Amino acid sequence: MGAKIGDLPMTDTLTPDEIAALFTRADGQFLFARWGRPIVPVVFGTDDATLSVVKGAVEAVVALAGHQMAETDPELGANLMLFFFRDWRELPEVPGLDRLIPDLGPLVAKLEATEANQYRIFRFDERGAIRACFVFLRMDVHLSAVPAETLALSQIVQSVLLWSDAAFQDRSALAALPGGAVVLRPEIGALIRASYDPVLPMVSQEPSHALRLAARLGQSGAH
């Protein structure tokens, strides 16, 4: 089953304040960034069926954004890396991961201590645009209970932009259809598409950027 993006009608349009909140970090700083290069995903630690679901979610969200994918990244090989595992202590055993994430040991200790089940790290280019994203999913009883399509779509949506660290805590980016299927909320899909408008900068620290995004939502309804 592929990721479902737009099976809900567009009933809500995000206001500029709501958009600004999605990119305003807990410390009050507004920071917007999108990918500045084609996305090249790779998935570790899962079976072929889940791999297919994750890659389908990447393709759907990238197509929604109007962005690009590629076969390889000239710098990293793959630049969107998703790791599925059972125990945080498995991460330091991944060959070469400590070179990509120099503070891996202390990070694993922190995540173990807080019993976190997911974590996401972004890396940026000289302009501040996203150049890589590492997604770590510890498949505890909670994540294991989430359908693969839902988990994959949620993770890719949260990786396609540099959302606030508080975004989607009160309301998910996804919504359930009456039949039980889960899809991307159309207003979030429209915001993703607007965010990748080539006229707009790839990076902004100005809250007024939310006004520019809001102005494009009417032209960016999810399909």
C-alpha positions in Angstrom: 0.0 0.0 0.0 1.4 3.4 -1.0 1.4 6.5 1.2 -1.9 8.4 1.0 -1.5 12.2 0.7 -4.7 13.9 -0.2 -7.9 11.8 0.4 -9.4 14.5 2.7 -11.0 17.7 1.3 -9.2 21.0 2.1 -11.4 22.4 4.8 -8.8 24.3 7.0 -6.3 26.8 5.8 -3.5 27.6 8.2 -3.2 31.2 9.3 0.2 33.0 9.3 0.4 32.7 13.1 -0.3 28.9 12.9 2.4 28.6 10.2 4.9 30.6 12.2 4.3 28.4 15.2 5.2 25.3 13.2 8.7 26.8 12.6 9.2 28.5 15.9 11.4 26.6 18.3 10.9 26.2 22.0 13.5 29.0 22.6 11.4 31.4 20.5 13.6 31.4 17.4 11.9 31.2 14.0 13.8 28.9 11.7 12.6 27.6 8.4 14.7 25.3 6.2 14.0 22.9 3.3 16.1 20.5 1.5 18.7 22.1 -0.8 19.6 18.9 -2.8 17.8 15.8 -4.1 16.8 13.3 -1.5 18.4 9.9 -1.5 16.9 7.6 1.1 18.3 4.5 2.6 16.6 2.3 5.3 18.4 0.0 7.8 17.0 -2.7 10.1 13.7 -3.6 8.5 12.2 -6.2 6.1 11.5 -5.7 2.4 7.8 -5.0 2.9 8.5 -2.1 5.3 11.3 -0.9 3.1 8.9 -0.7 0.2 6.4 1.2 2.4 9.1 3.7 3.6 10.4 4.4 0.1 6.8 4.8 -1.1 6.2 7.4 1.6 9.4 9.3 0.5 8.3 9.3 -3.1 4.9 10.6 -2.3 6.0 13.4 0.0 8.8 14.4 -2.4 6.3 14.5 -5.3 3.9 16.5 -3.1 6.7 19.1 -2.4 7.7 19.2 -6.1 11.2 18.4 -5.0 13.6 15.8 -6.5 15.0 12.4 -5.6 18.3 10.9 -6.9 20.1 7.6 -7.0 23.0 8.9 -5.0 24.3 11.9 -3.1 27.8 13.0 -4.3 28.8 13.8 -0.7 27.2 11.1 1.4 25.9 8.5 -1.0 22.5 8.6 0.8 21.3 11.6 2.7 18.0 10.5 4.3 18.9 7.6 6.6 16.2 5.8 8.6 17.3 3.3 11.2 14.9 0.7 12.7 16.1 -1.1 15.8 15.1 -2.5 19.3 17.7 -1.0 21.6 19.6 2.3 21.5 22.8 0.4 22.3 22.7 -1.0 18.8 23.5 2.4 17.2 27.2 2.6 18.2 27.7 -0.8 16.6 26.7 0.6 13.1 29.9 0.9 11.1 30.8 4.5 10.3 27.8 6.0 12.1 30.1 7.7 14.7 31.8 9.6 11.8 28.4 10.9 10.6 27.3 11.7 14.2 30.4 12.6 16.2 28.6 12.8 19.5 26.9 9.5 19.0 28.0 7.9 22.4 26.6 10.7 24.6 23.5 11.0 22.5 22.7 7.3 22.9 23.2 7.5 26.6 20.8 10.5 26.8 18.2 8.8 24.7 18.5 5.6 26.8 18.1 7.6 30.0 14.9 9.3 28.7 13.5 6.1 27.2 13.0 7.9 23.9 11.6 5.8 21.0 12.6 8.2 18.2 15.1 10.9 17.4 15.9 13.0 14.3 19.1 14.8 13.4 19.5 17.3 10.6 22.7 18.4 8.9 22.9 21.6 6.9 24.9 23.0 4.0 26.7 26.4 3.9 23.5 28.2 3.1 21.6 26.6 6.0 19.5 24.3 3.7 19.0 20.7 4.7 21.7 18.4 3.3 21.0 15.3 5.4 18.6 13.8 7.9 19.1 10.8 10.2 16.0 9.3 11.7 16.3 6.8 14.5 13.3 4.6 15.5 13.5 2.3 18.5 10.7 -0.1 17.9 9.2 -0.3 21.4 5.7 -1.5 22.1 4.3 1.9 21.1 5.9 2.3 17.7 5.5 -1.4 17.0 1.7 -0.9 17.3 1.7 1.8 14.7 0.9 0.6 11.1 3.9 0.7 8.8 2.2 3.1 6.4 1.3 5.5 9.2 4.8 5.4 10.8 6.6 5.9 7.5 4.4 8.8 6.3 4.7 10.6 9.7 8.5 10.3 9.7 9.0 11.4 6.1 6.7 14.4 6.6 8.7 15.4 9.7 11.9 15.1 7.7 11.0 17.0 4.6 11.2 20.4 6.4 12.9 21.7 9.5 9.8 21.9 11.7 9.8 23.3 15.2 10.8 21.0 17.9 7.3 21.5 19.3 5.4 21.0 15.9 2.8 18.3 15.9 3.0 17.7 19.6 -0.6 18.8 20.1 -2.0 17.8 16.7 -0.6 15.2 14.4 0.3 16.0 10.8 -1.9 13.0 9.9 -5.6 12.4 10.1 -7.8 9.3 10.1 -10.4 8.7 7.5 -13.8 7.2 8.5 -12.7 3.8 7.2 -9.6 3.9 9.4 -7.0 4.8 6.8 -4.5 7.5 7.8 -3.6 10.3 5.4 -1.7 13.6 5.5 -3.8 16.5 6.7 -4.4 18.5 3.5 -3.4 21.8 5.0 0.0 20.4 6.0 0.4 19.0 2.5 -0.4 22.4 1.1 2.2 24.0 3.4 4.8 21.5 2.3 4.1 22.3 -1.3 4.2 26.0 -0.7 7.5 25.7 1.2 9.2 24.3 -1.9 8.0 27.2 -4.1 11.3 28.0 -6.0 10.6 31.7 -5.6 10.9 31.4 -1.9 14.3 31.1 -0.1 15.4 27.7 1.1 16.2 29.1 4.6 14.7 31.9 6.6 15.0 33.2 10.2 12.4 35.9 9.6 8.9 35.3 11.1 7.5 37.2 8.1 8.4 34.1 6.0 5.1 32.7 7.4 3.2 35.4 5.6 4.8 34.5 2.3 3.9 30.8 2.9 0.4 31.7 3.9 -0.1 33.7 0.7 0.8 30.6 -1.4 -1.5 28.1 0.4 -4.5 29.0 -1.8 -2.4 28.0 -4.8 -1.1 24.8 -3.1 -4.1 22.7 -2.1 -3.2 19.0 -1.7 -4.5 16.7 -4.4 
